[in-house]
Amino acid sequence: MNDGWTDDRNARYGRGSADAQPEGARVMRHVQRPAAPPQRPPVPRQQSQGYDAYDSGYNTGQVYGPGGGGRGGGRGSVRAPGPAPDWRRRIKVGSIVVLVAVLGTTVGTYFWADGKVRREVDLAKVIDRPKEGDCTTYLIVGSDSREGMTAEEKKKLHTGSAEGKRTDSMMILAACGSGNTMISLPRDSDVEIPKFVGSESGKTFPAQGRRVKLNAAYAEDGPELLVRTVEHNTGLRIDHYAEIGFAGFANIVDALGGVEMDIPKAFKDKKSGADFRAGKQTLNGEQSLAFVRTRYAFAGSDLDRTKNQQKFLATLANQAATPGTLLNPFRLYPTLGAGLDTLIVDKDMSLFDLGEMFFAMKGISGGDGKSMNIPISGSTGGNLVWDKAKVQQLVQQIQNDEKVTVTGN
């Protein structure tokens, strides 16, 4: 009976349990079930040539992942590149570190130097002062103070052993927008001692019309009376005062490694110890002190000496401001220490004011300014008499921050 199934279904689809040997599975024509992949046991990790080999279960010949599946990067492996360096961030962090270090050093140096400054002169004790001008004015004094010097140093520097201290040089430095001007005041200048208040006693001393050499004012009552006398005889207000002694001057030069000077003419002087040939030469501290103190070897005596003092100070400032000094702590700190240990200034003098004074002197040596002696009209009794008309014109130009056209001796 044919009920829709073929007669040979047993032959086509197997014989059932009737056959002694079961026939293998046959594939149906219209329905096919996917065969499950054969289960393979996991392959253990093996050490091979210094790295761990890993079998992923596939044998396709392809390499998957970095290094061909090897952690050590064997032969033929490809190492995955790491993240690219963030140079912008590194530069930023490096810049911050450098900036912090520079700021820390700068702040530390500032407080170290500020603590060394000897603010001993009180300009508030000076009375009847002239009006303030447009320029900043400094009275720079070189004293013959032997403070802190041993007997051997006094002999070496030819300073003698006189007690106390006197002014060996005096200069007005006007730092102006129109140009800097350095004006030497010969110590033999004929001046009037005005009414003043004693710096120590506080007592008022009336004017008596006394005319003396300028350095006598300092010897009588120190820096305050010197400032009072300069202001009274010039009409120019002094904003700041700076004084340095023999030892400090010589030590600064030695800390710098010497100062190169071009001396136009050879000269000798037994009193100062000067013995110089003509031409360019580097002066040490001892020689520099002799150079700025010599006057008896020159026909112009004190007037010629003040010119040498101006020239030397401007050269000293110019050479001290070089990168080789400012950026070299082994030269900068000894130089600052040598100067600040013996530098005496007024109570209102800041390190900024000192820096302005220093660079104003430097500018003069570079041609950005003028150096001169105060105008002299003659002499009386061995004292040098100032040319009042020229001095008045000079003071007006400085007060008004005008270019100085007045000439000196």
C-alpha positions in Angstrom: 0.0 0.0 0.0 1.4 3.4 -0.9 0.6 6.0 1.7 3.0 8.6 0.4 6.2 7.1 1.6 8.5 5.4 -0.8 9.0 1.7 -0.5 12.7 2.0 -0.1 12.6 4.3 2.9 14.4 1.8 4.9 17.1 1.7 2.3 17.2 5.5 2.0 17.0 6.4 5.7 18.5 3.3 7.3 17.2 0.0 8.2 16.3 0.6 11.7 17.1 -1.9 14.4 16.6 -4.7 12.0 20.1 -4.4 10.6 22.9 -6.0 12.4 25.2 -3.0 11.7 23.7 0.5 11.9 24.2 2.6 8.9 25.8 6.0 9.3 23.6 9.1 9.4 22.3 10.3 6.2 21.6 13.9 5.3 18.1 14.8 4.7 17.4 16.5 1.5 15.5 19.5 2.8 16.4 19.8 6.5 20.0 20.0 7.6 21.1 20.7 11.2 24.5 22.4 11.6 27.1 20.2 13.0 28.6 21.4 16.3 32.3 22.2 16.1 34.4 19.5 17.6 35.5 20.1 21.2 39.2 20.3 21.5 41.0 20.1 24.7 42.8 23.5 25.8 46.4 23.6 24.7 48.6 24.3 27.7 50.9 27.4 27.6 54.4 26.3 26.6 57.7 28.0 27.1 59.4 28.5 23.8 62.5 30.5 23.1 62.1 32.8 26.1 58.4 33.7 25.6 55.0 32.1 26.3 53.4 30.6 23.3 49.6 30.7 23.2 47.3 28.6 20.9 44.0 30.3 20.3 42.4 27.2 19.0 42.5 28.3 15.4 45.2 27.4 12.9 44.7 30.0 10.2 48.3 31.2 9.9 47.3 34.7 10.9 48.8 36.7 13.7 46.3 38.4 16.1 47.2 41.1 18.5 50.5 42.8 19.2 53.6 40.7 19.0 51.8 37.7 17.4 50.3 36.7 20.8 53.7 36.7 22.5 54.4 38.9 25.5 58.1 38.9 24.9 58.1 39.8 21.2 59.8 36.9 19.6 61.1 36.8 16.1 58.7 38.3 13.6 56.5 39.8 16.4 55.1 43.3 16.1 55.2 45.6 19.2 52.3 47.8 19.6 53.3 51.5 19.8 52.7 53.2 23.2 50.9 56.5 23.5 52.8 59.4 21.8 54.7 61.7 24.3 52.7 64.8 25.2 55.5 67.3 24.5 53.3 70.2 25.1 52.5 69.0 28.6 56.2 68.2 29.3 57.3 71.6 28.2 54.6 73.2 30.3 55.6 71.3 33.4 59.3 71.9 32.8 58.7 75.6 32.4 56.8 75.8 35.6 59.6 74.0 37.5 62.2 76.3 36.0 60.1 79.4 36.8 59.6 78.3 40.4 63.3 77.6 40.8 64.2 81.1 39.4 61.6 82.8 41.5 62.8 81.0 44.6 66.4 81.9 44.0 65.5 85.5 43.2 63.3 86.0 46.3 66.0 84.3 48.4 68.7 86.5 47.0 66.6 89.6 47.5 66.1 89.0 51.2 69.7 87.9 51.7 70.9 91.1 50.1 68.3 93.4 51.7 69.4 92.1 55.1 73.0 93.1 54.4 72.3 96.7 53.6 73.4 99.1 56.3 70.7 101.8 56.4 72.3 104.2 58.9 71.8 107.7 57.4 68.5 109.5 58.4 67.7 112.1 55.8 64.7 113.1 57.9 67.1 115.0 60.1 68.0 117.3 57.3 66.1 120.6 57.5 65.1 123.3 55.0 65.2 121.0 52.0 64.9 122.2 48.4 61.8 121.1 46.3 61.7 117.7 44.8 62.7 117.5 41.1 61.7 115.1 38.2 65.0 113.1 38.4 66.2 110.8 41.2 69.4 112.1 42.7 72.0 110.3 44.6 74.9 111.6 46.7 77.7 109.0 46.3 80.5 109.3 48.8 83.8 107.5 49.0 85.1 107.7 52.5 88.6 107.0 53.9 87.1 104.8 56.6 89.4 102.1 57.7 86.7 100.2 59.5 87.4 96.5 59.8 90.9 96.8 58.2 93.9 95.1 59.8 97.2 96.8 60.2 98.6 94.7 57.3 95.7 95.7 55.0 96.2 99.4 55.9 99.8 99.1 54.9 99.1 97.2 51.7 96.4 99.7 50.6 98.4 102.7 51.6 95.6 104.1 53.7 97.5 105.2 56.8 96.1 104.7 60.2 94.1 107.9 60.8 91.2 107.5 63.2 87.6 108.4 62.2 86.7 108.9 58.6 86.6 111.7 56.0 85.2 112.0 52.5 87.7 111.1 49.8 85.3 111.7 46.9 81.8 113.1 46.5 79.5 112.9 43.4 76.0 113.7 42.5 74.3 111.2 40.2 71.1 112.4 38.6 69.1 109.5 37.1 66.8 111.2 34.5 64.6 110.3 31.6 66.5 112.8 29.4 69.9 111.2 30.3 72.0 110.4 33.4 74.5 112.9 34.7 77.4 112.4 37.1 78.7 115.5 38.7 81.9 115.4 40.9 82.1 117.8 43.8 85.8 118.4 44.6 86.4 118.0 48.3 88.3 121.3 48.3 85.1 123.1 47.1 84.5 126.4 49.0 81.0 126.1 50.6 79.0 127.7 53.4 77.9 125.6 56.4 74.2 126.5 56.9 71.9 126.2 59.9 71.5 122.5 60.7 70.3 120.1 63.4 72.9 117.8 64.9 72.5 114.2 63.8 73.3 112.8 67.2 72.5 115.7 69.7 69.4 116.9 68.0 70.6 120.4 68.8 70.0 123.2 66.3 73.2 125.0 65.2 72.5 128.5 63.7 74.1 129.7 60.5 77.3 131.6 61.1 78.4 132.3 57.6 81.3 129.9 57.9 83.0 129.0 54.7 84.9 125.8 54.7 86.1 123.0 52.3 83.2 120.7 51.5 84.8 117.6 53.1 84.8 119.6 56.4 81.0 119.3 56.6 81.2 115.5 56.7 84.0 115.6 59.3 82.0 117.9 61.5 78.7 116.0 61.7 78.7 113.2 59.3 76.4 112.3 56.3 73.4 114.4 57.4 75.4 117.6 57.5 77.1 116.8 54.3 73.7 116.4 52.5 72.4 119.6 54.2 75.5 121.5 53.0 75.3 120.2 49.4 71.6 121.0 49.2 72.1 124.5 50.6 74.9 125.4 48.2 73.5 123.9 45.1 69.7 124.2 45.6 69.3 120.5 44.4 67.4 118.1 46.6 69.3 114.8 47.3 67.0 111.8 47.3 69.4 109.1 48.4 72.8 108.7 50.0 75.4 106.0 49.4 78.8 105.7 51.0 81.5 103.0 50.7 84.9 102.8 52.5 88.4 101.8 51.4 88.1 98.1 52.2 84.7 97.6 50.6 85.8 99.3 47.4 88.9 97.1 47.1 87.0 93.9 47.9 84.3 94.6 45.2 87.0 94.9 42.6 88.7 91.7 43.7 85.4 89.8 43.8 84.8 90.8 40.2 88.3 89.5 39.2 89.6 93.0 38.5 88.5 95.9 36.3 90.0 96.6 32.9 91.0 100.3 32.5 92.6 102.1 29.6 95.0 104.6 31.1 96.1 107.2 28.6 99.3 108.3 30.4 101.6 106.5 32.8 101.8 108.0 36.4 103.2 107.3 39.8 102.3 108.5 43.3 104.1 107.4 46.5 101.3 108.5 48.8 98.6 106.4 47.1 100.9 103.6 45.9 100.0 104.3 42.3 102.4 103.0 39.6 100.7 102.6 36.2 101.9 102.2 32.7 99.9 103.6 29.8 97.5 101.4 27.9 94.8 98.8 28.7 95.4 96.8 31.9 93.3 95.0 34.5 93.5 96.5 38.0 93.0 94.5 41.2 91.5 96.0 44.3 94.8 97.5 45.6 95.6 99.1 42.3 92.0 100.4 41.8 92.1 102.1 45.2 95.4 103.8 44.3 94.0 104.8 40.9 91.0 106.7 42.4 92.9 108.3 45.3 95.8 109.7 43.3 95.8 113.5 42.9 99.4 114.7 43.6 100.6 113.2 40.3 98.3 115.4 38.2 98.6 119.1 37.3 94.9 119.5 38.0 95.2 117.8 41.4 91.7 117.2 42.8 89.9 118.1 39.5 91.9 115.5 37.6 91.4 112.9 40.4 87.6 113.4 40.2 87.6 112.6 36.5 89.5 109.4 37.1 87.0 108.5 39.8 84.1 109.0 37.5 85.7 107.0 34.8 86.5 104.2 37.1 83.1 103.9 38.7 81.3 103.9 35.4 83.7 101.2 34.1 83.2 99.2 37.3 79.4 99.3 37.0 79.6 98.4 33.3 81.8 95.4 33.8 79.8 94.2 36.9 76.6 94.2 34.9 77.8 91.7 32.3 76.0 88.3 32.1 79.3 86.7 33.2 78.7 88.3 36.6 75.0 88.5 36.9 74.3 84.9 35.8 77.3 83.4 37.6 76.5 82.9 41.3 80.2 82.2 42.1 80.9 85.8 41.1 77.6 87.5 41.8 77.3 86.6 45.5 80.9 87.5 46.4 80.5 90.8 44.6 77.2 91.6 46.3 78.6 90.5 49.6 81.7 92.6 49.3 79.8 95.7 48.4 76.9 95.4 50.8 79.0 94.6 53.8 80.6 98.1 53.8 78.0 100.1 51.9 76.1 102.7 54.1 72.9 104.2 52.7 70.0 106.2 53.9 67.0 104.6 55.6 64.7 104.9 52.7 67.1 103.3 50.2 65.6 100.1 48.7 67.4 97.5 46.7 65.5 98.8 43.7 67.0 102.3 44.3 70.4 100.8 44.6 69.9 99.0 41.3 68.7 102.2 39.6 71.9 103.9 40.9 74.1 101.1 39.6 72.6 101.0 36.2 72.6 104.8 35.9 76.4 104.7 36.4 76.6 101.9 33.9 74.7 104.0 31.3 77.1 106.8 31.6 80.0 104.6 30.6 77.9 103.4 27.6 77.4 106.9 26.3 73.9 107.3 27.7 74.6 110.3 29.9 77.3 112.8 30.9 80.0 113.0 33.5 81.5 116.3 34.6 83.0 118.3 37.4 80.8 121.0 39.0 81.6 124.3 37.2 84.4 126.2 38.8 85.0 130.0 38.4 88.3 130.3 40.4 89.8 129.7 43.8 90.2 131.5 47.1 92.6 130.6 49.9 93.2 127.2 48.2 89.4 126.5 48.0 87.7 126.0 44.7 84.9 128.5 44.0 81.9 127.3 42.1 80.5 129.2 39.1 77.1 130.2 40.7 75.4 131.0 37.4 76.3 127.7 35.7 75.5 125.7 38.9 72.0 127.3 39.0 71.4 126.5 35.3 72.7 122.9 35.8 70.4 122.4 38.8 67.3 123.7 36.9 68.0 121.3 34.0 68.2 118.4 36.4 65.1 119.4 38.3 63.1 119.7 35.1 64.5 116.5 33.6 66.0 118.4 30.7 69.1 117.4 28.8 72.2 118.8 30.5 74.0 121.3 28.3 76.1 123.0 31.0 79.8 122.1 30.9 82.1 121.7 33.9 85.8 121.8 34.5 
